[in-house]
Amino acid sequence: MSIKVKRAVISVSDKTGIEDFARRLHAMGVEILSTGGTSALLEKAGIPVKDVSSHTGFPEIMDGRVKTLHPLIHGGILARRDDDAHLKAMKDHGIGGIDMIVVNLYPFAQTVAKNADFETCIENIDIGGPSMLRSAAKNHAFVAVVTDPQDYDAVLSEMEQNGGALGDDLRRKLAAHAFSQTAAYDSMIANWFAAQTGNDYPRRISFSGTLKQSLRYGENPHQSAALYLNDDTKRPGAASATQVQGKELSYNNINDTDAAFELVSEFDGPAVTIIKHANPCGVATASNTLDAYKLALRCDPVSAFGGIIALNRSLDKATAEAILQGFVEVIIAPSVEPSALDVLKKKDKIRVLTTGAMPDMKQARRQIVRVAGGMLVQGSDIIGIEKDSLKVVTNRAPTEKEMADLLFAFTVAKHVKSNAIVYAKDGATVGIGAGQMSRLDSSRIAAQKALDAAKAAGVSESLAKGSVVASDAFFPFADGLIAAAEAGVTAVIQPGGSIRDQEVIDAANERGLAMVLTGIRHFKH
């Protein structure tokens, strides 16, 4: 069944495209009711509009808190046109039908993002808007509800083709969107309010997101997937980045790119990370991005093939030229210099993303993991390790150079799947062992990677010789540390806390190693 739109209420916070939309509604003979700023805007544009207070005979009161909450508005929206009792009530009370609601809501999220005070945020909680949206969506059999400027063209097109009428299919889709909009809006408010009371984990919790793009498939071709943006945060990263070149991003591309960019964001100086399957195969800091890239690539050039490269500085021409000497899937950086983009166009299938900024790694945020029947929710691992907080437990303390590399290696370990072992030297990884069930196996893999990298670089001895090693959690036995010592490390950083800590300390002393304990574990599953 199609319904002809004769009267519409327009009250929008986001006024994008509203003048053209209202003008074309008027051209189709639609009477327009409006409120406040929207009414003034339409009047100024020369579009005939009737103020809601004139329609209801009741003024806006309480600083605009009460304006559309009136039986002449909600009765006109909620009345079933096929119900005799409803029609009689409309006649008895002088209620005119309302066939379309065009409403978007007070900018609550934007107000919170501006760090507005509590009272300002409260005043930006919309009441009348969600009420009209829900009423119209419930009664979508007779009323069209439009809450997103992106839907204006589809609505106008169908009306203009059908003599001002809208069909069931579109009205139902618009209603579904309206309910998702009010749900997301309430979710943002509820989470913000919980935070104001100091409750990080309230009795009920909800999350909302806006579809950015549908993906070809998920982790595997038989899985469907899509990318949604968080409604309550605009953290720079893979999800919100602008793609300036390349093929469509896949689910795995986005997942890996997020891991790469979060890791490279840990460092203040120029840094580059290369990621494969959400694990780093090379990370380095240097005086410039080109040198950092070369050092990161040296760590594991075989695994880096087809990897994801992240930079925390603008991508320059020289670094772009070096990257193109290998095969890369995605490059992400805060920006790309025009000369670098010209270079990258030679391989225009490479996905190139820009974020415009770097994320704040100390920003508190939630991580969510689905489990059967529920969700695991936790705060992100944002704690950092400072030199003064470390406890030296061996006879020898680390040198200044070793200490710098220890802090670097432990930072990288935070982003490596457990059990994580990271060898580093001169601000660059030289061997990484990730995701093993045994920490000893991770130590051996990292040592082998360092040996393989040396051979690839034409160096006679393992890159691990003279390096330091970081472990994301304590060594349960001395064997993992011994394997690192045999690979050539000179210093160790680990959380400590094992019942065999002394055994591990003794093994370090016997081999002349320096070791510091952090007291902080960095498991990543």
Summary of the structure (lengths in Angstrom):
residues: 525
radius of gyration: 29.9
end to end distance: 52.5
largest distance: 96.2
contacts: 1783
relative contact order: 0.07
helix: 39%
strand: 21%
